[in-house]
């Protein structure tokens, strides 16, 4: 049986780590990016050579998405807080018979530890951006849910690279609860690929944190 085929849309910080995680898992990995030269700078020749397919184009264009999703089992987005992209990706996933969409949301859109208070209300002291993030991510979540597809939405706090994955990311995972204020790109990539390759987190809002 052939390995699972995944398409990663956007290869910035999170997307790059998802490509590396997917390759380590032995998956067939394709990417959709706007800029081929930037992709090559991010991944390097060795990783580029391992990719099954590279599609260059705008991830909100129907023809580009349909081309990129040919033969793909699961789509993972490296980009969040973009309702238009969420809508178009979800529609293309349904149109092309893709099994699942894994999307990165934000910790504003899960519940606080008490399971009752929307987490964005706990974060309003951080500034006016909090409610804006909550609404933008909420619009993405709504677009994906309304598309009637299988999905997982990852809702972490702040992300950046720390250069390594934690030894036990799974232990920090929370379902529809805030897991903490920070998660590394490496740990986030593990959660996204775990969701892509299993049914553990299907239809869920998932959070995780990197502990130091």
N, C-alpha and C positions, 0 to 999 in steps of 0.2 A: 504494500500500500504506500502511495506517495505521501510525503510529509505535508502537513497543513500549509496552505499558501496564504500569506498575509500581505496586505497592502498597507504601507505606512505613508500617511499624507502629511508632508511637511517634515523636514529633517533639520530642525534647529536643536536646541538643548535636549528636550524630551524625545523628539523624533530620532535623533542620533543614538541616544541610549536604547530606544526601542529596537532600532535596527541591530545594534550590537547584541542585545538580549535575544532577539529572534534568531540571529545567526548562531549564537551559542546553543540554542535549543534545537538546532538542525532543521529549522523551518525553511520553506521557500519564501524568499523575501523580495517584494517589489516595492518601489517607492514612486510617489507622485510629488514633484517639486516644481517650483517656478524657474529655478536657475540651476542649470547643470554644473556650471563652474563652481558655484557655492557648495553644491552637494559634494563634488570631488574634494574641495578644500576641507569640508567637515569630516568626511569618512576616510579618505585616503585610498590609494590604489588597491590595497589588499581586500578591504571590505567591498569596494565597488565591484571588484571581479567576482564576488560571491553573490551579487544580486541577480535575481531572475529576470527582472525587467525594470527599466527606468522610463517613466513617462514625465515629460516636461510640459507644463501648461498650468492653466488656472483651474484650481480645484472647485470652482463654482460653475464651470461650463459643462454642459451635458455630454458633449462628444468626448471631451477630455476624460471625464469620469468613467464613461462607458468603456473607453479604450483601456484605461488603467485597471478597471475591475474585471476584465476578461480573465476567467480561470481562477479568480480569487475566492477564498473561503471566508476570510474575516478582514475587515477594514479597521485600522487604528489611526486616529487622528493625533497628530502632535500639536495641533492648534486648537485653542478653546476660545470662549467668549466671542464667538462670531456666529450669530444666528443664521446668517445667510449661508455660510459654509455648512453649518449643522443641517439646515433644511435640505440643501442640495446633496450632501453626502447621504443622508437618510433616504432621500428619494432614489438615489442611484443604487444604494444597497438593496432596496426593495425591487427596483426595476431589473437588476442584474442577478437576483436570486442569491445574493451573498448571505451567509449564515448569521452574521453578527456585526454590529458597529460598536467599537470601544472608543469612547469620547472623554477628553479631560475637561471637567467642569471646575468648580471652585468650592472651597470649604464654606463659603457663604451659604451654600444651598443644601447643606445637610442640617441635621438638628444638633443642638448643643448636647452636652453630656446628660442632661436631665431627660432627654428624649421628648421634650414638650416645646421648648423654646427654639424658634428658628435661629440657627447659628449666626446669621448676619446681625441679629439684634444684640448678640453678645460682643460684636466687633465694631459697633458704630462709633465707639470712642477713638478708633484708629483714623477716622476721617470720612469725608463725604463720598469717597470712592467706593466705600463698602456697599452702600445701597445700589450704586450704579453697577457694581460687579454682580450683585445678587440678581438684579433684573436682567442683565445681559446673559449670565449663565442660565437663568431661569428660562429665558426665551429659547436657548439652545436645547435645554432639557425638554421643554414643551414640544419643540419641532421634532425631536427624535421620538418621543413617546407617541405623538400623533401620527407618525408614519407607519405605525403597526409593524415594527420590525423587532428582532431580538437585539438587545443592547446591554452594555454596561457603561455606566458613567462614573468616572473617577473624580472625586471631589476633595483634593488635598489643599493644604495651606501653601505657603510660599515654597517654590522649588528652585534648586540650582544644583550643579554638579559638585560632588565631593570626591569623585574619582574612584569610587568603589561601591559595591552593594553591601548592605547590612547582612549579617549572618542569618537573621531570622525575620525577614520582612513580614511574613504571615502573621506573626504574633501581634503586630501593631494594627492590623486591619480592623476597621469598624464598618458596620453596615448602617448607612443613613445616620451616622454619628460623627462628630468631629473627633479625629484621632490625634490632632496636635497641630502646632503652627507651622511645621516645616517638614518637608520630605525631599530627599535627594532625587535628582533625575534618575539615578540608577535604581533606586528603590521603586520609584513611580513606574519605571519601565517594567520591572518585575511584576508589579500588580497588573499592569495593562496586558502583558503577555500571558500571565496566569489566567486572566479573564478571557483572552482570545483563544486559549488552548483547552479550556475546561468549561463546564457549565456552572461552576461554583458561584459566580457572581452575576449570573444572567438576570436582567431586569432590575438591577439594584443600583443604588447610589452608594459608592464605596469610598472610604477614606483610609489613609494610612499615614504613618509618621516615621521619621528617622530619629532614633533616640541616640543621644550622646552621653 
